[in-house]
Amino acid sequence: MRKASTTNSAQRAYMLAKAHLQALKDREAEIERAYIIAHSIRNADDTIPERVYCIDNMETFDRAVEATSAEIEGSGLWADILAAEESLKAAEDAMIAYGLSIAPAGIRATLERGVKENYTIRLKVIDAVFHLDVSTVKGKGVTA
């Protein structure tokens, strides 16, 4: 007998999309940090900025933005980030649709309206569905 999966395809797609976007953003941060280190950039308090947006000096900031943006866009990373953000949005929409499909009828309309009108409610529904053990849901939208 096959053990019931505790996640469904929507949850897995969401996890993958979120991880992929994070990996791309981590690469973006690495490019910025490499520029900061290569140019020995320090703030007035002698700290090394973690990211370009943390640079205090406006002239240095402008040069860093120009240089790192050119590298990020030129390498195709920016296009990849934008595509990954769209994929994550689609995965979030699928998570919400699944969550609404299993919500009790009495609160479904309220939740539908809430996820459209309130970003916090949207995030809470996504989080609730993400943490849901789908093996406990009887027959509704459970896909292996």
C-alpha positions in Angstrom: 0.0 0.0 0.0 1.3 3.4 -1.0 1.7 6.0 1.8 -0.3 9.1 1.2 1.7 12.2 0.3 1.7 15.0 2.8 2.1 17.6 0.0 0.4 18.2 -3.3 1.5 19.5 -6.7 0.5 23.1 -5.8 2.6 23.0 -2.6 5.6 21.5 -4.4 5.4 24.0 -7.3 5.3 26.8 -4.7 8.3 25.5 -2.8 10.3 25.1 -6.1 9.3 28.6 -7.4 10.1 30.2 -4.1 13.5 28.5 -3.8 14.4 29.3 -7.4 13.6 33.0 -6.9 15.6 33.0 -3.7 18.6 31.5 -5.5 18.5 34.1 -8.2 18.2 36.9 -5.6 21.1 35.4 -3.7 23.2 35.6 -6.9 22.2 39.2 -7.3 23.4 39.9 -3.8 26.6 38.1 -4.5 27.3 40.4 -7.5 26.6 43.5 -5.3 28.9 42.2 -2.5 31.7 41.3 -4.9 31.5 44.9 -6.3 31.6 46.4 -2.8 34.6 44.3 -1.8 36.4 44.8 -5.1 36.1 48.6 -4.7 36.8 48.6 -1.0 33.6 50.5 -0.2 33.0 51.4 3.4 30.4 53.6 5.0 31.2 56.6 7.2 31.1 54.4 10.3 33.8 52.1 8.7 31.4 49.2 8.1 31.3 47.3 4.8 27.8 47.6 3.3 26.0 44.3 2.8 24.2 45.4 -0.3 24.5 48.4 -2.7 21.4 50.0 -1.2 23.3 50.1 2.1 26.0 52.5 0.7 25.8 55.8 2.5 27.8 58.0 0.0 25.4 59.0 -2.8 28.2 59.2 -5.5 29.5 55.8 -4.6 26.0 54.5 -4.4 25.2 55.8 -7.9 28.4 54.3 -9.4 27.7 50.9 -7.7 24.1 50.8 -8.9 25.2 51.6 -12.4 27.9 49.0 -12.4 26.0 46.2 -10.7 22.8 46.8 -12.7 24.7 46.6 -15.9 26.2 43.2 -14.8 22.9 41.9 -13.5 21.0 42.9 -16.6 23.8 42.0 -19.0 24.2 38.4 -17.6 20.4 37.8 -18.0 20.0 37.5 -14.3 17.5 40.3 -14.2 15.3 38.7 -16.8 15.5 35.4 -14.9 14.5 37.2 -11.7 11.4 38.7 -13.4 10.4 35.4 -14.9 10.9 33.7 -11.5 8.7 36.3 -9.8 6.0 35.6 -12.3 6.3 31.9 -11.7 6.1 32.4 -8.0 3.0 34.6 -8.4 1.4 31.8 -10.5 2.3 29.2 -7.8 0.9 31.5 -5.1 -2.3 31.8 -7.1 -2.5 28.0 -7.4 -2.0 27.7 -3.6 -4.8 30.2 -3.0 -7.1 28.4 -5.4 -6.5 25.1 -3.7 -7.0 26.6 -0.2 -10.3 28.2 -1.3 -11.4 24.9 -2.8 -11.1 23.1 0.5 -12.4 26.0 2.7 -15.7 25.6 4.3 -18.5 27.0 2.2 -19.5 29.4 4.9 -16.2 31.3 4.8 -15.1 30.7 1.2 -16.7 33.9 -0.2 -15.1 36.0 2.6 -11.7 34.5 1.9 -12.1 35.0 -1.8 -12.8 38.6 -1.3 -10.0 38.9 1.3 -7.2 37.5 -0.9 -8.2 39.9 -3.6 -8.4 43.0 -1.4 -5.9 42.4 1.4 -2.3 41.4 0.8 -1.9 40.2 4.4 -4.9 37.8 4.0 -3.3 36.6 0.8 -0.1 35.8 2.6 -1.9 34.1 5.4 -3.9 31.8 3.1 -0.7 30.9 1.2 1.1 30.1 4.5 -1.9 28.1 5.8 -2.0 26.0 2.6 1.8 25.6 2.6 1.7 24.1 6.1 -1.3 21.9 5.4 -0.7 18.2 5.5 -2.8 17.3 2.4 -3.1 13.6 3.5 -5.6 14.8 6.0 -7.9 16.3 3.3 -10.5 13.9 2.1 -10.4 13.7 -1.7 -10.4 17.4 -2.6 -7.6 18.4 -5.0 -5.0 16.1 -3.5 -2.5 15.3 -6.2 0.6 13.3 -5.7 
